[in-house]
């Protein structure tokens, strides 16, 4: 949890009583003890990074929350290539980005002529080793500890974007293991990559109708094959994704922030 003190100014320019706002990335505490509830009551308002997070703040903490999506800085589109891209740290555990599962799906999905590009920080050396072993002999490229420039080059050229966080997890029992918002998804969309992402966490509110939301790995494989084979569909959804991502760009963030903290 992060907190911000916003000092308002009166008409005459004099300071009035500071207001405290709680910015919550996710309510990981399932239940609040008396002390935590007392501290929570000191905040005038709670601000969430997504409607998904806001729902869980109310369910777990009993407080309504404003939604302020984090700002997304767009990636310029490039000439599209037969690439699928995924972005996220390489790590195992409950909130893994599931790159190994992506590689296994890519191996069996029959996507001839396509490449899978995985971009992210090498947080867990053992997980990186597993991903490298799974990718052996496949047109899979691991962009480990990539710079922002490399990220933009890969996402800008990619035609499709995969996101697997939350696969195999119960969204009701372990919502904290979902993607709470999904900046990488919105960034890839801004570059015109069609999102083919699991319908969990904050992903549905990012994608809307500008991509494919799926529940099972089989659905993901089927949707990916359809998009790989249909260039017109890719182009149409890619343009829809690019337009959709504009609603998460910094100008909209600034406008929403002014609304909330006026």
Beta strands, then each sheet from edge to edge (+ up, - down):
strand 1: 2-6
strand 2: 19-24
strand 3: 45-48
strand 4: 66-67
strand 5: 83-87
strand 6: 115-120
strand 7: 140-144
strand 8: 160-163
strand 9: 194-198
strand 10: 211-214
sheet 1: 1+ 2- 3- 4-
sheet 2: 7+ 6+ 5+ 8+ 9+ 10+
end
